[in-house]
Amino acid sequence: MTATAADYTWFQRLFPDLAQALCVTLVHKVPPPQLLARLGGRDEPTRTGAEAIVDAAFDLLEDSDHARQFLAMTTVDEWTLLIEPSGCLGVIEENALPASAGTRWVSHFIDIKGIDGFLWAENTVKRLTFSPGLPDYRWGTTPDELLDVMHRSGFQFWAETSDTAEFLAAEAALALAEHLTGVRITPELLRDTAFVCGSVEIG
């Protein structure tokens, strides 16, 4: 059964600080230390739970004069979950595509200003990229392969817009990522995980 935006309505309610600006990336069979190395990062102290990684991310931005981005990682089955509070490295193609060599890379970013992005890459090839808020426009080598899944996940296309239905772009992106990876992000995962942490230079 396809995951839907309705499966993730808890996200902004339970983790409002994290939901303000967030990039979530899932990478197949690349453990956290290897992923950090691919991104050219350095180690940071472990943090437990969403609140702690949000605080650490903003502290690092301030202490580094906005020169470094905080990364929090954990292993979920065969995947590494990478969370960037107030970051977007996972959807920046010049970083993500080389880092996707030999693996599947699924990433999405959204912030409270409505800026967003979704990227699915396979072995440095961009399969699909689009704005979750404007799913009618899609690019990549297979831009329409997931079109039916996107409809079922809850993305709102122009022909389906409604004045009464709430469009949950961030939640729909989480649902599409679950379809591509089989990984369901849960409140318990975000609240209780001891994350392996690192940081990368911004620029």
N, C-alpha and C positions, 0 to 999 in steps of 0.2 A: 504494500500500500504506500502511495506517495505521501511523504510528509507535507504538511501544509502550514501556512502562516499561523493558523489557529493553534498549532502545537507549540508555538513559541510566544504566545501572548504574555507569558509570565516575564519575559526578558526585560522589557523596559520598566515594568512595575517593580520587580525585585532588585534590579541592578541599574538604577537610573543614572548613577555617576558613570558607570562603564558604558552605558548606551548613548551618552552624549556624543562621543566620538570614538569609534572603535574599528579596528581591522581584525578579522578572524581568518586565519589561514590553516588549511589542513594539507599535510604533505605525506605521501605514502612511503613508508619504509625508509625514512631518513630520520634517525634519532636526533633528539635535541642538540647534542654537541656538534654533530655533523651539519645540522641545519644552520646553527650559529656560525660555523666555519664557512659555509657556503655564502652567507650574507656578510662575511667580513667583520663579524662582531667579536665582542669580548665578554667574559663572564661578569655577572653581577650576583649579589647575594640572593639566595632562595627567598621567595615570598609565598605565604599561604593565603589563598582566597582572593576574590575579585577586589575587595576594598583595599587590600594591601598592595596589589599590583597597580591599581589606579593611583594611589598615593605615591608609590615609588616612581611611576612614570612622570608625574608632574614635578616631583622633587628633582628628578634627573634633568628634566627640561630646564628647570630654573637654575640648578647648580651648574649646568653646562652652557648656560646662555643660549638655550635652544639648539645646541650643536649635536646632541645625542638623543636617540630614540630608544625607549625601554621595550624589551621583548620578554614575554612570559610564555614558557613552553611546558607541555606535558605529553606523555604518551597515552594514546587511547587505542587499544588493540594494535593494529599495524600502522597507525597514523600518528604523526606529531601534530598536536594542536598548538598553534602559535597565536597569541593574543597580543595586540598592540593597543593599549589605551592611548587615545589621542594620536594614533599613528596610521599610516597608510602604505607602508613599505610593501605589503603583500600584494597590492594591486598595481604597483608601479612596474611596468613591463620591463624596463631596462635592468631592474633588480630581479624581478620574479622569474622571467623567462630563462635566464642563464641558471638560476638556482633550481629550476625544475628539471634539469638534465637527469634522465633516467627514472623519472618519477611522475606522479600525478600531483598537480598543484591546484588547489581550489581556494579562492580567497575572495572576501568581500569587505567593503568599507562603507561606513555611513556615519554622518554626523548630524547634529541638530539643525544645521543650516541647510540640510537637504542635499549636500554634496555626497555622492556615493559612487560605487563602482563594484563590478563583479568580474572576476577573471578565472577562467578554467584553462589550464595549460597542461600539455603532455609532452615531456621530453623536449623542452624549449619551444614547442609549437603552441601558438595561441589558438585554442579551439573555439573559445567563446569569450567575448567581453561585452558588457553593456552596463547601463545605469539602471539599478533596480527601480528607480523612480520613473524611468522612461524605457520600459522593456521593448517597445516597438522598434527601437534602433539597436541592432546587434551587429557585431563584427567577429571575425575569426574564420578559421578554415571550415568549421561546422556550425554556423550561427543559428541554424534552425533545427539542429538535431534534438534539442531538448524543449522545443516549443510546446509540445503537448504537456510535458512535465511542468513547465513554467506556468501554464494556464492552471493546472491542478494545484500547484504550490501556492497560488494566490496572487501572482503578479497581476497588476491591473493594466490591461491594454486599452488603447483609446476606444475601441469598439465596445468595450465592456465597462466603461466608466459609469459610476453611479453617484448621484448627489448624496445618497444616504449611507452607502457602504464605506467604511473606513479602510483606507489602503495601508497595509502594513508592510512597507517595503523591506525594512530590516528583517522582519520575521519571515517574509517570503524568501529572502536571500539565505537565511539560516536553513529553511526547509529545502531549498534547491541544493545547498551544500551537502545536506544530509543525504539526498538522493545520489549525489555523485561519489560520496565517500562511505556511506553506511554508518557514519558517526553521528549520534544524536547528542547534542550538547544539553546538559541538564542543569537545573539550579544547584544540585549537590556538587556537580563537577566544578562549577565556577566558585562555589562557596568554600569547599573543603580541600581542594587540591593544593599540595605544596609544589609550586611551579619552579622549574629550572629557569633561571633568568639570565638575560644578557642585554647588551645594548649595541647599537650600531651608530656610526657617524651619519648625521643628516647632511645632505648636500649633493 
